[in-house]
Amino acid sequence: MELSGARVLVAGATGALGGAITAEIVGRGARAALAGRDPSRLAAAAHPYPGVPTARFDAYDPGSCAKAVEQAAAALGGLDAVVVAFGAVAFGTAAGVGDEVAEHLMAVNHLAPAAFFRAALDILKPGSAIAAVTGVVAERPQKGMADYSASKAALRAWLDAVRREARTVGVGVLEIRPGHLHTGFSDRPVAGTAPPLPRGGDPRQVAAAVADALMAGAELLRTDAAGMPVIERRAR
């Protein structure tokens, strides 16, 4: 994918990583549309980019996710990529985290991204891509984060299956699987308290790697033991 002139929807553009991805792709010449839940934060995220189209969505309303895709496509005259960079986290033992929290995590971390992508796959043309942030817990579930890990693993599995379907029509599927990032995400859990964590990686570094991965048609972006982004042409 050539990012210069590409039409890219960033869902979760109000967050630290989503904002960094927006800045990176716009800096490379992409035409962005931004989607978020909170109207004031969405307006603030769009402020540096005069005229950028925006759309609101609620992760508990799959129809609003699909509508955001439709609005972005209409405003930009189509879409070349949809990047999902939002989520929710909770901490606590499997026995201690309630069913409502578990349901919330699955809705936000799996079902809402899937709703975005289902709508996008009806619009995207050959050479385009979808991309979503899962995280290292999707590969290595952590104690005290069972339901969060499960929701991210569900999204990873969904992306793996859709990748096989989308290859036949020329649409790429990128999984963004970074380690812990310094975004403040773990400071805003929907339940519990985060355990002591090492200082996270720089989201701007990951955002630059996301742009590189989209341009390369890669399937996986992960971080190595030193916390450096690694782009892989084929997911594993």
C-alpha positions in Angstrom: 0.0 0.0 0.0 1.2 3.5 -0.8 0.2 5.7 2.1 0.5 8.9 0.2 -3.1 9.7 -0.8 -4.5 6.6 0.9 -7.8 7.0 2.7 -7.5 5.6 6.2 -10.0 5.4 9.0 -8.5 5.3 12.5 -11.0 4.0 15.1 -9.8 4.9 18.5 -8.0 8.1 17.3 -8.6 9.8 20.7 -6.2 7.4 22.5 -2.4 7.7 22.7 -1.7 5.0 20.2 -4.5 5.9 17.9 -3.4 9.5 17.9 0.2 8.5 17.2 -0.9 6.4 14.3 -3.0 9.2 12.9 -0.1 11.6 13.1 2.2 9.1 11.4 0.0 8.3 8.5 -1.0 11.9 7.9 2.7 12.8 8.0 3.2 10.3 5.2 0.5 11.9 3.1 -2.6 9.8 4.0 -6.1 11.2 4.1 -7.4 10.3 7.5 -10.9 10.0 9.0 -11.1 9.7 12.8 -13.6 7.8 14.9 -14.1 7.9 18.7 -16.6 7.6 21.4 -16.2 10.9 23.4 -17.2 14.0 21.3 -14.9 16.4 23.1 -11.9 14.1 22.8 -12.7 13.4 19.2 -12.8 17.1 18.4 -9.4 17.6 20.2 -7.9 14.7 18.2 -9.2 16.2 14.9 -8.0 19.8 15.7 -4.5 19.4 14.3 -6.0 18.3 11.0 -8.4 20.9 9.6 -11.3 19.5 7.6 -10.6 15.9 8.7 -13.9 13.9 8.8 -14.9 12.4 12.2 -17.5 9.9 13.3 -18.7 8.8 16.7 -19.3 5.2 17.7 -20.2 3.2 20.8 -18.5 -0.2 21.2 -21.7 -1.5 22.7 -23.6 -0.6 19.5 -22.2 -2.6 16.5 -24.5 -0.6 14.2 -22.7 2.6 15.2 -19.4 0.9 14.3 -20.6 0.1 10.9 -22.1 3.6 10.5 -18.7 5.1 11.3 -17.2 3.1 8.5 -19.9 4.2 6.1 -19.5 7.8 7.1 -15.8 7.8 6.6 -16.0 6.1 3.2 -18.6 8.7 2.1 -16.5 11.6 3.3 -13.2 10.3 1.8 -14.7 8.8 -1.4 -13.8 5.3 -0.3 -11.4 3.6 2.0 -8.0 2.0 1.6 -7.4 0.9 5.2 -9.3 0.7 8.5 -7.1 0.7 11.7 -8.7 -0.2 15.1 -6.7 1.1 18.0 -9.2 1.1 20.9 -9.8 -1.3 23.8 -10.5 -1.8 27.5 -8.6 -3.6 30.2 -9.4 -5.1 33.6 -7.4 -6.7 36.3 -8.3 -9.4 38.8 -8.5 -13.1 39.3 -10.8 -15.1 37.0 -13.0 -15.8 40.1 -13.0 -12.2 41.1 -13.9 -10.5 37.8 -17.6 -10.4 37.4 -19.6 -11.5 34.4 -20.5 -8.0 33.5 -16.9 -7.0 33.3 -16.0 -10.0 31.2 -18.9 -9.2 28.8 -17.7 -5.6 28.6 -14.2 -6.7 27.7 -15.4 -9.0 25.0 -17.7 -6.4 23.5 -15.1 -3.7 23.4 -12.0 -5.7 22.5 -13.5 -8.2 20.0 -17.0 -7.6 18.9 -16.7 -3.9 18.2 -13.5 -4.3 16.1 -15.2 -7.1 14.2 -18.2 -4.9 13.5 -15.9 -2.2 12.1 -14.1 -4.7 9.9 -17.3 -6.5 8.7 -18.5 -3.2 7.4 -15.2 -2.3 5.9 -14.8 -5.7 4.0 -17.9 -4.7 2.0 -16.2 -1.5 0.9 -12.4 -2.3 0.6 -10.9 -3.0 -2.8 -7.9 -5.2 -3.7 -4.7 -3.7 -2.3 -6.4 -2.3 0.8 -6.1 -3.5 4.4 -7.6 -3.8 7.9 -5.4 -3.6 11.0 -6.2 -4.1 14.7 -4.2 -3.9 18.0 -4.3 -7.1 19.9 -1.3 -7.2 22.2 1.1 -9.7 23.6 -1.6 -11.1 25.9 -3.3 -12.5 22.8 -0.4 -14.8 22.4 0.7 -15.2 26.1 -2.3 -14.9 28.4 -1.4 -13.5 31.8 -2.6 -14.4 35.3 -4.8 -11.6 36.8 -5.9 -10.7 33.3 -7.7 -13.8 32.2 -10.8 -12.1 30.7 -8.8 -9.3 29.1 -6.4 -11.9 27.6 -9.3 -14.0 26.3 -10.9 -11.0 24.6 -7.7 -10.1 22.8 -7.1 -13.8 21.9 -10.6 -13.9 20.4 -9.8 -10.9 18.2 -6.5 -12.5 17.2 -8.3 -15.8 16.2 -10.9 -13.8 14.3 -8.2 -11.9 12.4 -6.4 -15.2 11.5 -9.6 -16.6 10.0 -10.5 -13.5 8.1 -7.0 -13.2 6.8 -7.5 -16.5 4.9 -10.8 -15.3 3.5 -9.5 -11.8 2.6 -6.5 -13.0 0.7 -8.7 -14.3 -2.0 -10.0 -10.8 -2.7 -6.6 -9.0 -2.2 -7.3 -7.4 1.2 -4.6 -7.5 3.8 -5.1 -8.2 7.5 -2.5 -6.8 9.9 -2.4 -7.8 13.5 -0.6 -5.3 15.7 0.7 -7.2 18.7 2.9 -4.9 20.8 4.1 -5.4 24.3 3.3 -2.9 27.1 3.2 0.7 25.9 3.5 3.9 27.8 0.0 5.2 27.0 -1.7 5.3 30.4 -4.0 2.5 29.2 -3.3 0.3 32.3 -4.1 3.3 34.5 -7.8 3.3 33.4 -9.0 -0.3 34.0 -12.7 -1.0 34.1 -12.1 -3.2 37.1 -9.2 -3.9 39.5 -5.8 -2.3 39.8 -2.8 -2.8 37.6 0.1 -4.7 39.0 3.5 -3.1 39.0 4.6 -2.8 35.4 7.8 -1.8 33.7 7.9 1.4 31.8 6.2 0.8 28.5 7.4 1.4 25.0 7.0 4.5 23.0 3.7 4.5 21.1 5.2 6.8 18.4 7.7 4.1 17.6 4.9 1.5 17.2 2.9 3.9 15.1 5.8 4.4 12.7 6.1 0.6 12.5 2.3 0.3 11.8 2.7 2.6 8.8 5.8 0.6 7.6 3.8 -2.6 8.0 0.8 -1.3 6.0 3.2 -0.2 3.2 4.9 -3.6 3.2 1.6 -5.5 3.2 2.7 -7.3 6.3 0.5 -9.5 8.4 2.0 -9.1 11.9 3.7 -6.4 13.9 5.1 -7.5 17.2 7.8 -6.3 19.6 10.9 -8.3 20.4 12.5 -9.0 23.8 14.2 -5.6 23.7 10.9 -3.9 23.0 11.7 -3.0 19.4 9.0 -3.4 16.7 9.4 -6.4 14.4 7.5 -6.5 11.1 6.7 -9.9 9.7 5.4 -10.5 6.2 3.4 -13.6 7.3 1.7 -14.0 10.7 2.6 -16.8 13.1 
